[in-house]
Amino acid sequence: MKQHRTIAVLLSIVLQGLGQIYNRQWLKGILFMLLEVAGFIYIAPRLGGAIWGLVTLGEKTQKFVKVGKVAQMVKGDHSIFLILDGLIILFLVFVLLGVYVWNIADAYRNGKLRDEKKAVNTFRQSYEHATTFYFPYFMLALPALGVLFFTIMPIVFTVMLAFTNYSAPDHIPPAKLVDWVGFKTFVDLVKMKSWSHTFVGVLVWTIIWAVLATVTTYFGGILVALLIEQKGIRFRKLWRTIFIIPYAIPQLISLLVMKNLFNGQFGPINQYLGYFGLGGLPWLTDPFWAKVTVITVNMWIGIPVSMVLILGILTSIPRDLYEAADVDGASTLQKFRIITMPFILFSTMPILIMQFAGNINNFNVIFLLTGGNPAKGDYQFAGATDLLITWLYKLTLDNNKYNVASAVGIIIFLIVAIFSIWNFRRSKSFKEEDMIQ
């Protein structure tokens, strides 16, 4: 017999909580009903306007109307607020739909117990059961809601902006409305000479920067760690302390100090070069030397991080492997190639991938050291050392090109996500995660 479960499900479909009341779970049913009523009262009067706003992005612009001798402002539609309002309402609908499905599943489960002649839990028993067996889900529910509204929703909002013409000077609300333009922004980035030249140039430099910044800091850290851990080296703790100091100093301070050190006019480095009869170099004002400078300074900041990581891994490699290699007559280079490097790569490959992805979005080093400069006359709102992420910053906060910035943000996300997933799945750390116990 499936009488109770069928009736409970049908009643829950008609009205949230009614199935629970049918199953004699009075308090639970009332709570489900109150939730649906509250959601209906809040969403019903707003849902139509939210959908209209998302579809049209507004119809009236803000303007001033002369009333007698006084000009009065008449408020119009704000396209960006309409997108945000629409997204909030749709996300709330999504959450309430989840509760609605949960209500039906709960009614079915308890109706099934009644069909099997079993007792249905009281509200207190349900609460104790839930807190005992589903406690992690309750604890994760609130952060998950936070992620939904404060992480996923802004991402969706950013993606939507890429398909509008939200940019200065012609489409900045509330004086002007924003329109949907489809993939026009992406097409312009690729086809319009003024944009495509900048986009390709900044993208190529971003990839070069990410590769060089990752490789130099990673292998620099390995080199320093191996030198410190060499047999017979004296004052090992002193060497560790010296090389870890750049890591201990806040990155902001290090970068600002370096910016002054490499200043072409009054920086100490050029002055020291002058003492030896050498001419100063345009460290931050020449496109080539500015790139060399940011990579060098990034090594200063990044090598200690890799060194600390590698030092920990070196101490975990079994000593008997090296002893067996000594018995077999292996040279130092062979032991490094056959034993040390595989262990390091196995343990650090996920971190290495993350470092590469992080360097693509390495905003601090570029912004604090060069600000993306020196300027390039043939670039649109970008300098010679700008990465995609710093170009995105200039497009939004300095030039109000929000649609282009959103498209660049999507491209950055795709590059980082595809590269990270593809490489991580090919790494031994992923395939052979049980190799080291």
C-alpha positions as CSV (number, residue, x, y, z in Angstrom):
1,M,0.0,0.0,0.0
2,K,1.3,3.4,-0.9
3,Q,-1.6,5.4,0.2
4,H,0.0,7.6,2.8
5,R,3.1,8.4,0.9
6,T,1.1,9.4,-2.2
7,I,-1.3,11.6,-0.3
8,A,1.5,13.2,1.6
9,V,3.4,14.0,-1.5
10,L,0.3,15.4,-3.3
11,L,-0.5,17.6,-0.3
12,S,3.1,18.9,-0.1
13,I,3.0,19.7,-3.8
14,V,-0.3,21.7,-3.3
15,L,1.0,23.5,-0.2
16,Q,4.4,23.3,1.4
17,G,4.0,21.7,4.9
18,L,0.6,20.2,4.3
19,G,2.1,16.7,3.8
20,Q,3.9,16.9,7.1
21,I,0.6,17.9,8.8
22,Y,-1.0,14.9,7.1
23,N,1.8,12.8,8.6
24,R,0.9,14.3,12.0
25,Q,4.1,16.3,12.2
26,W,2.3,19.4,13.2
27,L,5.2,21.8,14.1
28,K,7.3,20.8,11.2
29,G,4.4,21.3,8.8
30,I,3.6,24.7,10.3
31,L,7.3,25.8,9.9
32,F,7.3,24.7,6.3
33,M,4.1,26.6,5.7
34,L,5.3,29.8,7.4
35,L,8.5,29.7,5.2
36,E,6.5,29.4,2.1
37,V,4.1,32.2,3.1
38,A,7.0,34.5,4.0
39,G,8.7,33.7,0.7
40,F,5.5,34.3,-1.2
41,I,4.9,37.6,0.5
42,Y,8.4,38.9,-0.3
43,I,8.9,37.5,-3.8
44,A,5.4,37.6,-5.4
45,P,5.2,41.4,-5.7
46,R,8.8,41.6,-6.9
47,L,9.2,38.7,-9.3
48,G,7.5,40.4,-12.3
49,G,9.6,43.5,-11.9
50,A,12.7,41.5,-11.5
51,I,12.2,39.6,-14.7
52,W,11.1,42.8,-16.5
53,G,14.3,44.5,-15.3
54,L,16.6,41.6,-16.4
55,V,15.0,41.5,-19.8
56,T,14.7,45.2,-20.6
57,L,17.4,46.8,-18.3
58,G,15.1,49.8,-18.0
59,E,13.2,52.1,-20.3
60,K,13.4,55.5,-18.7
61,T,16.6,57.5,-18.1
62,Q,17.1,60.0,-15.3
63,K,16.5,63.6,-16.4
64,F,15.7,67.1,-15.2
65,V,12.3,68.7,-15.8
66,K,11.7,72.3,-15.4
67,V,8.8,73.0,-13.0
68,G,8.1,76.7,-12.9
69,K,11.5,78.3,-12.4
70,V,13.0,75.3,-10.8
71,A,14.6,72.2,-12.5
72,Q,13.6,69.0,-10.7
73,M,15.2,65.7,-11.2
74,V,13.0,62.8,-12.3
75,K,14.4,59.5,-11.4
76,G,14.7,56.9,-14.1
77,D,15.6,53.2,-14.3
78,H,19.1,52.2,-13.2
79,S,20.1,49.2,-15.4
80,I,22.8,47.9,-13.0
81,F,20.4,48.0,-10.0
82,L,17.8,46.2,-12.1
83,I,20.3,43.4,-12.9
84,L,21.2,43.1,-9.2
85,D,17.6,43.2,-8.0
86,G,16.7,40.6,-10.6
87,L,19.6,38.3,-9.6
88,I,18.7,38.5,-5.9
89,I,15.1,37.6,-6.5
90,L,16.1,34.7,-8.8
91,F,18.6,33.4,-6.3
92,L,15.9,33.6,-3.5
93,V,13.5,31.7,-5.8
94,F,16.3,29.1,-6.3
95,V,16.7,28.7,-2.5
96,L,13.0,28.4,-1.9
97,L,12.6,25.9,-4.7
98,G,15.3,23.8,-2.9
99,V,13.2,24.0,0.4
100,Y,10.1,23.1,-1.6
101,V,11.8,19.9,-3.0
102,W,13.0,19.1,0.5
103,N,9.5,19.4,1.8
104,I,8.2,16.9,-0.8
105,A,11.0,14.4,-0.1
106,D,10.4,14.7,3.6
107,A,6.6,14.1,3.2
108,Y,7.3,11.1,1.0
109,R,9.8,9.6,3.4
110,N,7.5,9.9,6.4
111,G,4.4,8.8,4.4
112,K,6.4,5.7,3.5
113,L,7.1,5.0,7.2
114,R,3.3,5.2,7.8
115,D,2.7,2.8,4.9
116,E,5.1,0.3,6.5
117,K,3.2,0.7,9.8
118,K,6.2,2.4,11.5
119,A,6.1,5.4,13.8
120,V,6.8,8.8,12.5
121,N,9.2,10.9,14.4
122,T,8.0,13.8,16.5
123,F,9.5,17.2,16.0
124,R,11.9,16.7,18.9
125,Q,12.9,13.3,17.6
126,S,13.4,14.7,14.1
127,Y,15.5,17.5,15.6
128,E,17.7,15.1,17.6
129,H,18.0,12.8,14.5
130,A,19.0,15.6,12.3
131,T,21.5,17.1,14.7
132,T,23.0,13.7,15.4
133,F,23.3,12.3,11.8
134,Y,23.2,15.5,9.7
135,F,25.1,17.9,12.0
136,P,27.8,18.7,9.4
137,Y,25.1,19.6,6.8
138,F,23.5,22.1,9.3
139,M,26.9,23.6,10.0
140,L,27.7,23.9,6.3
141,A,24.3,25.2,5.3
142,L,24.9,28.9,6.5
143,P,28.3,29.2,4.9
144,A,26.9,27.6,1.7
145,L,24.2,30.3,1.6
146,G,26.9,32.9,2.1
147,V,28.9,31.5,-0.8
148,L,25.8,31.4,-3.0
149,F,25.0,35.1,-2.4
150,F,28.4,36.6,-1.9
151,T,30.5,34.6,-4.3
152,I,28.4,32.8,-6.9
153,M,26.0,35.7,-7.4
154,P,28.7,38.3,-8.0
155,I,30.4,35.9,-10.5
156,V,27.1,35.6,-12.3
157,F,26.6,39.4,-12.2
158,T,30.1,39.9,-13.7
159,V,29.5,37.4,-16.4
160,M,26.2,39.2,-17.3
161,L,28.0,42.5,-17.5
162,A,30.2,41.1,-20.3
163,F,27.1,40.8,-22.4
164,T,26.1,44.4,-22.0
165,N,27.5,47.7,-23.3
166,Y,28.0,49.0,-19.7
167,S,30.9,51.5,-20.4
168,A,31.7,55.1,-20.5
169,P,30.8,57.5,-21.9
170,D,27.5,56.5,-23.5
171,H,26.2,53.8,-21.2
172,I,26.7,54.8,-17.6
173,P,23.5,54.8,-15.5
174,P,21.4,56.5,-14.3
175,A,21.9,59.2,-17.0
176,K,22.1,56.6,-19.7
177,L,20.7,53.1,-20.0
178,V,22.6,49.9,-20.6
179,D,21.6,47.3,-23.3
180,W,22.2,43.7,-23.9
181,V,24.7,43.3,-26.8
182,G,25.4,39.5,-26.8
183,F,29.0,38.5,-27.6
184,K,29.8,42.0,-29.1
185,T,32.3,42.8,-26.4
186,F,34.2,39.5,-26.9
187,V,34.2,40.0,-30.7
188,D,35.5,43.6,-30.3
189,L,38.3,42.3,-28.0
190,V,39.4,40.0,-30.8
191,K,38.6,41.9,-34.0
192,M,38.8,45.7,-33.2
193,K,42.4,46.7,-33.8
194,S,42.6,49.1,-30.9
195,W,41.3,46.5,-28.4
196,S,42.8,43.3,-30.0
197,H,46.3,44.7,-30.1
198,T,46.2,45.6,-26.4
199,F,44.5,42.3,-25.5
200,V,47.0,40.1,-27.4
201,G,50.0,42.1,-26.1
202,V,48.8,42.0,-22.4
203,L,47.8,38.3,-22.7
204,V,51.2,37.3,-24.1
205,W,53.1,39.2,-21.4
206,T,50.8,37.7,-18.8
207,I,51.7,34.1,-19.9
208,I,55.4,34.9,-20.1
209,W,55.3,36.5,-16.7
210,A,53.4,33.6,-15.2
211,V,55.9,31.1,-16.6
212,L,59.0,33.0,-15.6
213,A,57.7,34.0,-12.2
214,T,56.8,30.4,-11.4
215,V,59.9,28.8,-12.7
216,T,62.4,31.2,-11.2
217,T,60.9,31.2,-7.7
218,Y,60.3,27.4,-7.7
219,F,63.7,26.3,-8.9
220,G,65.4,29.1,-7.0
221,G,63.8,27.8,-3.8
222,I,64.9,24.3,-4.6
223,L,68.5,25.5,-5.2
224,V,68.7,27.4,-2.0
225,A,67.1,24.6,0.0
226,L,69.5,22.0,-1.4
227,L,72.5,24.2,-0.7
228,I,71.4,24.7,2.9
229,E,70.8,21.0,3.4
230,Q,74.1,20.0,2.0
231,K,76.2,17.7,4.2
232,G,78.9,19.5,6.2
233,I,77.5,23.0,5.7
234,R,78.1,25.2,8.7
235,F,75.7,27.7,10.4
236,R,72.7,26.0,8.8
237,K,70.2,27.8,11.1
238,L,71.8,31.1,10.3
239,W,71.5,30.5,6.5
240,R,67.8,29.5,7.0
241,T,67.1,32.6,9.0
242,I,68.8,34.9,6.5
243,F,66.9,33.6,3.6
244,I,63.6,33.5,5.4
245,I,63.7,37.2,6.3
246,P,62.2,38.4,2.9
247,Y,59.3,36.0,3.6
248,A,58.8,37.4,7.1
249,I,58.6,41.1,5.9
250,P,55.1,42.1,4.7
251,Q,55.0,42.0,0.9
252,L,53.6,45.6,0.7
253,I,56.6,47.0,2.5
254,S,59.1,44.9,0.5
255,L,57.5,46.1,-2.8
256,L,57.5,49.8,-1.9
257,V,61.1,49.6,-0.7
258,M,62.1,47.9,-4.0
259,K,60.2,50.6,-5.9
260,N,62.4,53.2,-4.3
261,L,65.6,51.2,-4.7
262,F,65.0,50.8,-8.4
263,N,64.0,54.4,-9.0
264,G,65.9,55.7,-12.0
265,Q,66.5,59.2,-10.7
266,F,67.3,58.9,-7.0
267,G,67.3,55.1,-6.4
268,P,70.4,53.8,-4.5
269,I,71.0,51.0,-7.1
270,N,71.7,53.5,-9.9
271,Q,73.8,55.6,-7.5
272,Y,75.9,52.6,-6.7
273,L,76.4,51.8,-10.4
274,G,77.5,55.4,-10.8
275,Y,80.2,55.0,-8.1
276,F,81.7,52.2,-10.2
277,G,81.6,54.4,-13.3
278,L,78.6,52.6,-14.8
279,G,75.6,54.4,-16.2
280,G,72.2,54.0,-14.5
281,L,69.6,51.8,-16.0
282,P,65.9,52.8,-16.6
283,W,64.7,50.0,-14.3
284,L,61.1,51.1,-14.1
285,T,60.7,53.5,-17.1
286,D,61.9,51.3,-20.0
287,P,59.5,48.5,-21.1
288,F,62.2,45.8,-21.3
289,W,64.0,46.7,-18.0
290,A,60.7,47.2,-16.2
291,K,59.8,43.6,-17.0
292,V,63.3,42.4,-15.9
293,T,62.8,44.3,-12.7
294,V,59.4,42.9,-11.8
295,I,60.6,39.3,-12.4
296,T,63.8,40.0,-10.3
297,V,61.8,41.5,-7.4
298,N,59.3,38.6,-7.6
299,M,62.2,36.2,-7.1
300,W,63.2,38.1,-4.0
301,I,59.7,37.6,-2.6
302,G,58.9,34.2,-3.9
303,I,62.1,32.2,-3.5
304,P,61.9,32.1,0.4
305,V,58.4,30.7,0.1
306,S,59.5,27.9,-2.1
307,M,62.6,27.4,0.0
308,V,60.6,26.8,3.2
309,L,58.3,24.4,1.4
310,I,61.2,22.4,-0.1
311,L,63.1,22.3,3.2
312,G,60.1,20.5,4.7
313,I,60.0,18.0,1.9
314,L,63.7,17.3,2.0
315,T,63.5,16.2,5.6
316,S,60.7,13.7,4.8
317,I,62.7,11.8,2.1
318,P,63.8,8.4,3.6
319,R,67.5,8.4,4.2
320,D,67.8,4.7,3.3
321,L,67.1,5.6,-0.3
322,Y,70.3,7.7,-0.4
323,E,72.3,5.0,1.4
324,A,71.1,2.4,-1.1
325,A,72.1,4.8,-3.9
326,D,75.5,5.3,-2.4
327,V,76.0,1.5,-2.3
328,D,75.1,1.4,-6.0
329,G,77.7,4.0,-6.7
330,A,75.2,6.8,-7.8
331,S,76.7,10.3,-8.2
332,T,75.2,13.4,-6.5
333,L,73.5,14.4,-9.7
334,Q,72.0,11.0,-10.2
335,K,70.7,10.9,-6.6
336,F,69.1,14.3,-7.2
337,R,67.5,13.2,-10.5
338,I,66.3,9.8,-9.4
339,I,65.4,10.4,-5.7
340,T,65.2,14.1,-4.7
341,M,63.5,15.7,-7.7
342,P,60.7,13.0,-8.0
343,F,59.8,13.4,-4.3
344,I,59.8,17.2,-4.6
345,L,57.7,17.2,-7.7
346,F,55.2,14.6,-6.3
347,S,54.7,16.7,-3.2
348,T,54.7,20.1,-4.8
349,M,53.0,19.7,-8.2
350,P,49.6,20.9,-7.0
351,I,51.3,23.9,-5.3
352,L,53.3,24.5,-8.4
353,I,50.1,24.6,-10.5
354,M,48.5,26.9,-8.0
355,Q,51.6,29.2,-8.1
356,F,51.3,29.5,-11.8
357,A,47.6,30.3,-11.6
358,G,48.3,32.7,-8.8
359,N,51.0,34.4,-10.9
360,I,48.5,35.0,-13.7
361,N,46.5,37.0,-11.1
362,N,49.5,38.4,-9.3
363,F,48.1,41.9,-8.8
364,N,50.3,43.1,-5.9
365,V,53.8,42.9,-7.5
366,I,52.8,44.7,-10.7
367,F,50.5,47.3,-9.2
368,L,52.8,48.3,-6.3
369,L,56.1,48.1,-8.2
370,T,55.3,49.7,-11.6
371,G,51.5,50.3,-11.6
372,G,51.5,48.6,-15.0
373,N,53.8,51.3,-16.4
374,P,55.7,52.4,-18.5
375,A,52.9,53.6,-20.7
376,K,52.5,52.3,-24.2
377,G,50.9,54.7,-26.6
378,D,49.4,52.0,-28.8
379,Y,47.7,50.2,-25.9
380,Q,44.2,50.9,-24.7
381,F,44.4,51.9,-21.0
382,A,47.4,49.5,-20.4
383,G,51.1,49.8,-19.8
384,A,54.1,47.6,-20.8
385,T,54.0,45.6,-17.6
386,D,50.3,45.3,-17.1
387,L,48.9,41.8,-16.6
388,L,45.4,41.0,-17.5
389,I,44.4,41.4,-13.9
390,T,45.9,44.9,-13.5
391,W,44.5,45.9,-16.9
392,L,41.1,44.8,-15.7
393,Y,41.6,47.1,-12.6
394,K,42.4,50.1,-14.8
395,L,39.4,49.3,-17.1
396,T,37.0,49.4,-14.2
397,L,38.2,51.9,-11.6
398,D,40.0,54.3,-13.9
399,N,38.1,54.2,-17.2
400,N,34.6,52.8,-16.5
401,K,34.9,50.1,-19.2
402,Y,33.0,47.6,-17.2
403,N,31.8,45.4,-20.1
404,V,35.4,44.9,-21.4
405,A,36.7,44.3,-17.9
406,S,34.1,41.6,-17.3
407,A,35.0,39.9,-20.6
408,V,38.7,40.0,-19.6
409,G,37.7,38.6,-16.2
410,I,35.9,35.6,-17.9
411,I,38.9,35.0,-20.1
412,I,41.3,35.0,-17.1
413,F,39.0,32.5,-15.3
414,L,38.9,30.2,-18.3
415,I,42.7,30.2,-18.7
416,V,43.3,29.6,-15.0
417,A,40.6,26.9,-14.7
418,I,41.4,25.0,-17.8
419,F,45.2,25.0,-17.2
420,S,44.8,24.1,-13.5
421,I,42.3,21.2,-14.0
422,W,44.2,19.8,-17.0
423,N,47.6,19.8,-15.4
424,F,46.4,18.7,-12.0
425,R,44.6,15.6,-13.5
426,R,47.8,14.7,-15.4
427,S,50.1,15.1,-12.3
428,K,51.3,12.0,-10.3
429,S,50.0,13.7,-7.2
430,F,46.5,13.1,-8.5
431,K,47.0,9.7,-10.2
432,E,49.2,8.1,-7.5
433,E,48.0,9.8,-4.3
434,D,48.6,6.7,-2.3
435,M,52.2,6.3,-3.4
436,I,53.6,7.8,-0.2
437,Q,52.1,6.7,3.1
